[in-house]
Amino acid sequence: MPAKNPAMQFTRAVRTAMPLCCGLFGEGGSGKTYSSLLLARGLVGPEGKIALIDTEYEKSRLFAKLTPFDLIALEAPYKPEIFTEAIHGAVEQGYDIVIVDSLSAEWSGEGGVLDRADDQKYGGGKDMQGLSKWKIPKAEHKDLLHALQAHPIHVICTLRAREINRQVKDPKTGKDIVVREGLGPETEKYTHHIFDFYGLLDDQHRFIMRKDRTCQFPKTPFVITEKTGKMLRDFFDSGEEVKGRGKGGKVFEDKSIAAVLTELGLDKSQHDAVIRKNLGGLDPDSDEAIDKVMRMASSKLDERDAKKDGEK
């Protein structure tokens, strides 16, 4: 029976080919760049094109003889949108995979999310305090996470590791104490949810799995090689092909959609990420895609207007 609301119509799930979104984190010297390049080569094969976004003062050039790759060096301020633009550029230039080395710069680097939150001000120029200062920087961070997931090419993100501490009550004294919980990635605490293959590189360059959506790798530590990438490629390339996934198309050029998104207060640089988020597996050149995105945008606009009317 068809749904009254076409947007809520369920369809049979079919296994589709899709790009990998991978995260590797570790301390300095753990082999993040080295491992990501080997993983990338295995994923795209001997003739595949690898793009690398370098925020580490072009240190990736040290591995130029390991395997062929092209790089772009980003400099501060590390706003989320420059990462999104670089990823768009990799797609437009025909690369098969993009490595973001390191994604931590977008969070804790100069001009990143933490700095931008501290720089937020009210209309009168007074510094924002509390949760309000995080609204815009967190929204920009979410747009980048959507971009990392929505593109048609594989993505590998490296992240710096930091010590995770938690304050708890000492059961004997009742006083607050700090407990170390091990290493975690230097980024927003929920960022790891976007990754299909994710884990820690230890000081012996071994990969310790935290998440594996393929369910085909051991939970015991192992060293990442090109073979690891090939196994991931075989998994993520299997299934039906989705036509036009992440590619440009009419939905991105539709002026009516652009007008509604702008009215919602979104900057033009954010439009593509929002459209990709809501596109799903639809062909971006299809009328169905345009209708779906327009319904989403119009619904958000109606909700906003209704809220304003209720506040009057």
C-alpha positions in Angstrom: 0.0 0.0 0.0 1.5 3.4 -1.0 2.1 5.9 1.7 0.0 9.1 1.9 3.2 11.1 2.1 5.4 10.0 -0.9 8.5 11.0 1.0 7.7 8.3 3.6 7.4 5.4 1.2 9.5 2.4 2.2 11.3 0.4 -0.6 13.1 -2.9 -0.6 16.7 -2.6 0.6 19.3 -3.6 -2.0 23.0 -3.9 -1.5 24.7 -1.0 -3.5 28.3 -0.2 -4.2 29.4 2.8 -2.2 32.6 4.6 -1.2 34.5 4.0 2.0 34.7 6.6 4.7 37.7 5.7 7.0 39.3 7.2 10.0 42.8 6.5 11.4 44.0 8.2 14.6 47.2 7.9 16.5 50.0 9.8 18.2 52.9 11.4 16.3 55.1 8.7 14.6 52.4 6.0 14.7 52.3 5.9 10.9 49.1 7.7 10.0 50.2 9.1 6.7 52.2 6.0 5.7 49.3 3.7 6.5 46.7 5.9 4.8 48.7 5.9 1.6 49.1 2.1 1.6 45.4 1.7 2.3 44.5 4.2 -0.4 46.7 2.4 -3.0 45.0 -0.9 -2.2 41.6 0.7 -2.4 42.1 2.2 -5.9 44.5 -0.3 -7.4 47.9 0.4 -9.2 46.4 2.9 -11.7 44.0 4.7 -9.3 44.5 8.4 -8.6 45.1 9.5 -5.0 44.6 13.1 -3.8 45.9 14.1 -0.4 44.9 17.2 1.6 47.9 18.2 3.7 47.6 20.3 6.8 50.9 19.2 8.3 53.3 21.6 6.5 53.6 19.2 3.5 55.2 16.5 5.6 53.4 14.0 3.3 56.1 14.7 0.7 58.4 12.5 2.7 56.4 9.5 1.4 56.4 10.5 -2.3 58.4 7.4 -3.2 56.0 5.1 -1.3 53.3 5.4 -4.0 52.3 8.1 -6.5 49.8 10.7 -5.2 49.0 14.4 -5.7 48.6 16.9 -2.8 47.2 20.2 -1.9 48.6 22.0 1.1 46.0 23.9 3.2 47.0 26.7 5.5 45.4 28.4 8.5 42.7 29.4 9.2 41.4 25.9 9.0 37.8 26.6 8.5 35.6 23.6 7.8 34.6 25.0 4.4 38.1 24.9 3.0 38.2 21.2 3.6 34.8 20.8 1.9 36.0 22.8 -1.1 39.2 20.7 -1.4 37.2 17.5 -1.3 34.9 19.0 -4.0 38.0 19.8 -6.0 39.3 16.2 -5.8 35.9 14.9 -7.1 35.8 17.4 -10.0 39.4 16.6 -11.0 38.7 12.9 -11.3 40.5 11.4 -8.3 39.4 8.0 -7.0 40.2 8.7 -3.3 41.0 11.6 -1.1 43.1 11.5 2.1 42.5 14.3 4.6 45.8 14.5 6.6 44.9 15.7 9.2 41.2 16.3 9.9 42.2 17.3 13.5 43.3 20.7 12.1 39.7 21.5 11.3 38.8 21.1 15.0 41.8 22.2 17.1 44.0 23.9 14.5 44.4 27.7 14.1 41.1 29.1 12.9 39.4 25.7 13.4 36.1 25.0 15.2 37.5 25.6 18.7 39.0 29.0 17.8 35.8 30.0 15.9 33.7 29.2 18.9 35.8 31.5 21.1 35.6 34.3 18.4 31.8 34.3 18.2 30.2 37.6 19.3 26.7 39.0 19.8 25.4 41.8 17.6 26.7 44.4 20.1 30.2 43.0 19.9 30.1 41.2 23.3 31.7 37.7 23.4 29.2 34.9 23.2 29.2 32.5 26.2 28.0 29.0 26.9 26.3 26.9 24.2 25.3 29.8 22.0 28.9 30.3 20.8 29.0 26.8 19.4 25.9 27.0 17.2 27.6 28.3 14.0 31.0 26.5 14.3 29.2 23.2 15.1 26.9 23.6 12.1 29.9 24.2 9.8 31.6 21.1 11.2 28.4 19.0 10.5 28.4 20.3 6.9 32.0 19.0 6.5 31.0 15.6 7.9 28.1 15.4 5.5 30.5 16.2 2.6 32.9 13.5 3.7 30.1 10.9 3.5 28.2 12.1 0.4 30.9 12.1 -2.2 31.3 9.4 -4.9 35.0 8.7 -4.0 36.7 6.9 -1.1 37.8 9.1 1.8 40.4 8.4 4.5 40.8 10.9 7.4 43.8 10.9 9.7 43.4 12.4 13.1 45.8 13.1 15.9 45.4 11.2 19.2 44.9 12.8 22.6 44.6 11.5 26.1 40.9 11.2 27.2 40.3 12.0 30.9 37.1 11.8 32.9 36.2 13.3 36.2 34.6 10.8 38.7 33.9 10.5 42.4 36.5 8.4 44.4 34.3 5.7 46.1 36.6 5.8 49.2 37.0 9.5 49.8 34.0 11.0 47.9 36.3 13.5 46.2 36.5 14.3 42.5 39.4 12.5 40.8 40.6 12.4 37.2 40.6 9.0 35.5 42.5 8.3 32.3 40.6 6.4 29.7 43.2 6.0 27.0 43.7 7.7 23.7 41.0 9.2 21.5 40.9 11.3 18.3 41.5 15.0 18.5 38.1 16.1 17.1 34.5 16.5 18.1 33.5 13.4 20.1 30.8 12.1 17.7 32.9 12.5 14.5 33.8 8.8 14.5 30.1 7.9 13.8 30.7 8.7 10.1 33.4 6.2 9.6 32.9 2.7 8.2 36.5 1.5 9.1 38.0 3.2 12.1 40.7 2.6 14.7 43.9 3.5 16.5 47.5 3.2 15.2 49.7 2.3 18.2 53.4 3.1 18.7 54.3 -0.1 16.9 52.3 1.0 13.8 49.7 -1.6 14.4 46.0 -0.9 13.7 43.6 -1.5 16.6 40.1 -1.8 15.4 37.4 0.3 16.9 34.8 -0.1 14.1 34.5 -2.4 11.1 31.3 -2.4 9.1 32.6 -5.0 6.8 33.0 -7.5 9.7 35.9 -9.2 7.9 39.0 -7.9 9.9 40.4 -9.3 13.1 39.9 -7.5 16.4 43.5 -8.3 17.3 46.1 -5.6 16.3 47.5 -5.9 12.7 49.6 -3.8 10.3 47.8 -2.0 7.5 49.1 -2.9 4.0 47.8 -2.6 0.4 46.1 -5.9 0.9 43.9 -4.3 3.6 42.8 -1.7 1.1 42.1 -4.3 -1.6 39.9 -6.3 0.9 38.0 -3.1 1.6 37.7 -2.3 -2.1 36.2 -5.8 -2.8 33.6 -5.2 -0.1 32.6 -1.6 -0.9 32.6 -2.1 -4.7 30.2 -5.1 -4.5 26.5 -4.5 -5.1 24.5 -2.5 -7.6 26.0 0.7 -8.9 24.2 3.9 -7.9 24.0 6.2 -10.9 25.5 9.6 -10.4 26.3 9.2 -6.7 27.7 12.5 -5.5 28.2 13.8 -9.0 27.0 17.2 -10.2 23.6 17.4 -11.8 20.4 19.5 -12.3 19.5 19.3 -8.6 22.6 21.3 -7.7 21.8 24.0 -10.4 18.1 24.4 -9.6 17.5 28.1 -8.9 14.3 27.4 -6.9 16.1 25.1 -4.5 19.0 27.6 -4.2 16.5 30.4 -3.4 14.8 28.4 -0.6 18.2 27.4 0.9 19.3 31.0 0.9 16.1 32.0 2.6 16.8 29.5 5.3 20.0 31.4 6.0 22.4 29.0 4.4 25.5 30.5 2.6 25.9 29.4 -1.0 29.0 27.5 0.0 26.8 25.2 2.2 24.2 24.4 -0.5 26.0 21.4 -2.0 26.6 19.7 1.3 22.9 20.1 2.3 21.7 18.8 -1.1 24.0 15.8 -0.9 22.8 15.0 2.6 19.2 14.7 1.4 19.9 13.2 -2.0 20.4 9.6 -0.9 20.8 7.3 -3.8 18.9 9.3 -6.3 20.3 10.4 -9.6 21.1 14.2 -9.2 20.0 14.7 -12.8 16.5 13.3 -12.2 13.3 15.2 -11.5 12.7 12.9 -8.6 15.9 14.2 -6.9 14.8 17.8 -7.5 11.3 17.1 -6.1 12.8 15.4 -3.0 15.2 18.2 -2.1 12.6 20.9 -2.8 10.2 19.1 -0.4 12.8 19.0 2.3 13.8 22.6 1.9 10.2 23.9 1.7 9.3 21.8 4.8 12.2 23.4 6.8 11.0 26.8 5.6 7.4 26.1 6.7 8.7 24.9 10.1 10.7 28.1 10.6 7.8 30.4 9.6 5.4 28.5 11.8 7.8 28.9 14.7 8.1 32.6 14.1 4.3 33.0 14.0 4.0 31.1 17.3 6.5 33.5 18.9 4.4 36.6 17.9 
